[in-house]
Amino acid sequence: ATGGIPAPPPSSNLPGPAKGSGAAGAATAGAAAVPAGSGSSPAERPGAGTTSSVSVDELREFSGQPERIQKLIEGALALTRRRLIYAYGSADPEKGGMDCSGTIYFLLRSQNFAEVPRQANEQYVWVRKKSRISAVVSRRDDTFEINELQPGDLLFWTGTYGVDRDPPVTHAMMYLGTSKKTGKRLMFGASNGRTYNGERQNGVSVFDFKVSSAAARRGETAPDNAPDFVGYGPIPGLR
């Protein structure tokens, strides 16, 4: 099984407009180039995903990042403008969509990280062995445990769906930084259900990053199968 959440039913994959945010305005569907490092830049056709994007100018920390991290983020944001759906088992945007770990796999391979594994739990082990993982036990969004989080770090969850794997990591995304306009933490990846600015996304998109679960933010007890954020770490060889 690949990392991510179960494939959405066909009815959830209906076309929807790509949305922008802040001063950047609406994202232009299908206008993005192939991620940096892929060696080609054909015109992209818009997909059927309901996704959101931002410009690098909207990211507070972007200008202070090393060039390689800037290119990584630019490549990620280019993918968000292709309106790719969430497609369980796919790591190929030419299929019209990708799952969470497939999105991370494709992005990093396009940026010449040849050793990146395919599955979310394997990506967690790769980061833990070759770099480091900062564990997060807290369920509060203001926890000190994420004070060292930096743009380009990979983010990991357990419990997004039932699977027998060791370690039981089922979901991966990448941290982008904070919005200049709202101060919110943003991340990049693929999902059918996570939100951006309170709106549900389906596909490869920008999302709000929160440590707490949606249930906890509503003051409710999270169900037993609620996903838990477990930690983050730098991509091996990036910093």
C-alpha positions as CSV (number, residue, x, y, z in Angstrom):
1,A,0.0,0.0,0.0
2,T,1.1,3.5,-0.7
3,G,1.0,6.4,1.8
4,G,-2.0,8.6,1.9
5,I,-5.7,8.3,2.6
6,P,-8.1,5.9,0.8
7,A,-9.0,6.7,-2.8
8,P,-12.0,9.0,-2.9
9,P,-15.2,7.9,-4.7
10,P,-15.6,9.1,-8.2
11,S,-18.3,11.6,-7.1
12,S,-15.7,13.5,-5.1
13,N,-13.5,14.0,-8.1
14,L,-15.8,16.5,-9.9
15,P,-14.0,19.4,-11.5
16,G,-13.6,22.5,-9.4
17,P,-11.9,25.8,-9.9
18,A,-8.4,26.3,-8.7
19,K,-8.3,28.9,-6.0
20,G,-5.7,31.4,-5.0
21,S,-5.1,33.4,-1.9
22,G,-3.9,36.7,-0.6
23,A,-2.4,39.3,-3.0
24,A,-1.7,36.6,-5.5
25,G,-5.4,36.3,-6.4
26,A,-6.8,33.3,-8.2
27,A,-4.4,30.6,-9.3
28,T,-4.3,30.0,-13.1
29,A,-5.3,26.4,-13.7
30,G,-2.9,24.5,-16.0
31,A,-0.5,27.4,-16.4
32,A,2.3,26.0,-14.2
33,A,5.6,24.7,-15.5
34,V,6.9,21.2,-14.7
35,P,8.8,21.3,-11.4
36,A,12.4,22.6,-11.4
37,G,14.8,19.8,-12.3
38,S,12.5,17.8,-14.5
39,G,14.2,19.0,-17.6
40,S,11.1,20.0,-19.6
41,S,8.4,22.6,-19.4
42,P,5.5,21.7,-21.7
43,A,2.2,23.5,-21.4
44,E,0.1,21.8,-18.8
45,R,-3.6,20.9,-19.2
46,P,-5.8,21.7,-16.3
47,G,-7.0,18.7,-14.3
48,A,-10.1,18.0,-12.3
49,G,-8.8,18.7,-8.8
50,T,-10.2,21.4,-6.4
51,T,-6.9,22.9,-5.3
52,S,-5.4,26.1,-4.0
53,S,-2.0,27.7,-4.5
54,V,0.0,30.7,-3.3
55,S,2.9,32.7,-4.7
56,V,6.4,32.6,-3.2
57,D,6.0,36.3,-2.4
58,E,3.2,35.3,0.1
59,L,5.6,33.1,2.1
60,R,7.3,35.0,4.9
61,E,10.5,32.9,5.1
62,F,11.0,32.2,1.4
63,S,13.5,35.0,0.6
64,G,15.8,33.9,3.4
65,Q,16.0,30.3,2.3
66,P,19.0,28.7,0.4
67,E,18.6,28.5,-3.4
68,R,18.0,24.8,-3.3
69,I,15.1,25.1,-0.9
70,Q,13.6,28.0,-2.9
71,K,13.7,25.8,-6.0
72,L,12.0,22.9,-4.1
73,I,9.2,25.2,-2.9
74,E,8.8,26.7,-6.4
75,G,8.5,23.1,-7.8
76,A,5.9,22.2,-5.2
77,L,3.8,25.3,-6.0
78,A,4.0,24.6,-9.7
79,L,2.3,21.3,-9.0
80,T,-0.5,22.9,-7.0
81,R,-1.5,24.9,-10.1
82,R,-2.0,21.8,-12.3
83,R,-5.3,21.0,-10.5
84,L,-4.3,17.4,-9.9
85,I,-6.8,15.2,-8.0
86,Y,-6.0,13.0,-5.1
87,A,-5.4,9.6,-6.7
88,Y,-4.5,6.7,-4.4
89,G,-1.5,4.7,-5.6
90,S,-0.3,7.3,-8.2
91,A,3.1,9.0,-8.2
92,D,2.7,10.3,-11.7
93,P,1.0,13.7,-12.5
94,E,0.4,12.6,-16.0
95,K,-2.3,10.3,-14.6
96,G,-4.2,13.3,-13.5
97,G,-3.5,13.0,-9.8
98,M,-1.2,11.6,-7.1
99,D,-1.5,10.4,-3.5
100,C,0.3,12.0,-0.6
101,S,3.6,10.0,-0.6
102,G,3.5,9.8,-4.4
103,T,3.4,13.6,-4.5
104,I,6.4,13.9,-2.2
105,Y,8.2,11.2,-4.2
106,F,7.6,12.9,-7.5
107,L,8.6,16.3,-6.3
108,L,11.8,15.1,-4.7
109,R,12.8,12.9,-7.6
110,S,12.2,15.9,-9.9
111,Q,14.6,17.8,-7.7
112,N,17.3,15.2,-8.0
113,F,16.8,13.4,-4.6
114,A,17.3,10.0,-6.1
115,E,17.1,8.0,-2.8
116,V,13.7,9.1,-1.7
117,P,11.5,6.1,-1.1
118,R,7.9,5.8,-2.4
119,Q,5.8,5.0,0.7
120,A,5.1,7.4,3.6
121,N,6.5,5.1,6.3
122,E,9.6,4.5,4.2
123,Q,10.0,8.3,3.7
124,Y,9.8,8.7,7.5
125,V,12.5,6.0,8.1
126,W,14.6,7.7,5.4
127,V,14.5,11.0,7.1
128,R,15.0,9.5,10.5
129,K,18.1,7.5,9.5
130,K,19.7,9.9,7.1
131,S,18.7,13.2,8.7
132,R,16.6,13.5,11.9
133,I,13.1,13.5,13.1
134,S,11.7,15.9,15.7
135,A,9.0,14.1,17.5
136,V,5.8,15.9,18.4
137,V,3.7,14.6,21.3
138,S,1.6,17.7,21.9
139,R,-1.7,18.2,20.2
140,R,-1.6,22.0,20.6
141,D,-1.0,24.2,17.6
142,D,1.2,26.6,19.8
143,T,3.4,23.8,21.0
144,F,7.2,24.5,21.4
145,E,7.8,21.2,19.7
146,I,7.4,22.8,16.3
147,N,9.6,25.8,17.0
148,E,12.4,24.3,14.9
149,L,10.2,23.5,11.9
150,Q,11.6,25.0,8.7
151,P,10.5,25.4,5.1
152,G,11.2,22.2,3.1
153,D,10.9,19.9,6.1
154,L,8.8,16.8,5.7
155,L,5.7,16.3,7.9
156,F,4.4,12.9,9.0
157,W,1.1,11.5,10.4
158,T,-0.2,8.1,11.6
159,G,-3.8,6.9,11.4
160,T,-5.1,8.5,8.2
161,Y,-6.2,5.0,7.2
162,G,-6.0,1.5,8.6
163,V,-2.8,-0.3,7.5
164,D,-0.4,-2.9,9.0
165,R,3.0,-1.4,8.5
166,D,6.0,-0.6,10.7
167,P,6.4,2.2,11.6
168,P,2.7,3.0,11.2
169,V,3.2,6.3,9.3
170,T,0.5,6.7,6.7
171,H,0.7,10.3,5.5
172,A,3.5,12.7,4.4
173,M,3.5,16.4,3.4
174,M,6.1,19.2,3.1
175,Y,6.2,22.4,5.2
176,L,6.1,25.7,3.1
177,G,6.4,28.3,5.8
178,T,4.0,31.0,7.1
179,S,1.6,33.2,5.2
180,K,2.6,36.9,5.3
181,K,-1.0,37.9,5.3
182,T,-2.5,35.6,7.9
183,G,0.5,34.3,9.8
184,K,-0.9,30.7,9.3
185,R,1.5,27.8,8.8
186,L,1.1,26.3,5.3
187,M,2.1,22.9,3.8
188,F,2.2,21.2,0.5
189,G,1.0,17.8,-0.5
190,A,-2.0,15.7,-1.7
191,S,-5.2,15.0,0.2
192,N,-8.9,14.6,-0.3
193,G,-10.4,16.3,2.8
194,R,-7.8,18.5,4.3
195,T,-8.5,22.2,4.1
196,Y,-7.0,25.5,3.1
197,N,-8.6,28.7,4.6
198,G,-11.4,26.5,5.8
199,E,-12.3,25.1,2.4
200,R,-11.9,21.4,1.6
201,Q,-9.4,20.5,-1.1
202,N,-9.2,17.5,-3.4
203,G,-5.8,17.1,-5.0
204,V,-2.2,18.4,-4.9
205,S,-2.6,21.6,-3.1
206,V,-1.5,24.1,-0.5
207,F,-3.1,23.3,2.9
208,D,-3.2,24.8,6.4
209,F,-0.8,23.0,8.7
210,K,-2.1,22.3,12.2
211,V,-0.8,20.0,14.9
212,S,-4.3,19.6,16.5
213,S,-7.0,17.5,14.9
214,A,-10.2,19.0,13.5
215,A,-12.1,17.5,16.3
216,A,-9.8,19.1,18.9
217,R,-10.2,22.5,17.3
218,R,-14.0,22.1,17.7
219,G,-13.6,21.2,21.4
220,E,-14.5,17.6,20.7
221,T,-12.8,14.3,21.6
222,A,-11.1,13.0,18.5
223,P,-12.3,9.5,17.3
224,D,-10.0,6.6,17.7
225,N,-9.2,6.6,14.0
226,A,-8.3,10.3,13.9
227,P,-4.9,11.0,12.3
228,D,-2.1,12.0,14.6
229,F,0.8,14.3,13.7
230,V,4.0,12.5,14.8
231,G,6.9,14.7,13.8
232,Y,8.9,16.4,11.1
233,G,12.5,16.5,9.7
234,P,14.8,17.9,7.1
235,I,15.1,16.1,3.8
236,P,18.4,14.3,3.8
237,G,21.1,16.3,2.1
238,L,19.0,19.5,1.8
239,R,20.3,21.4,4.8
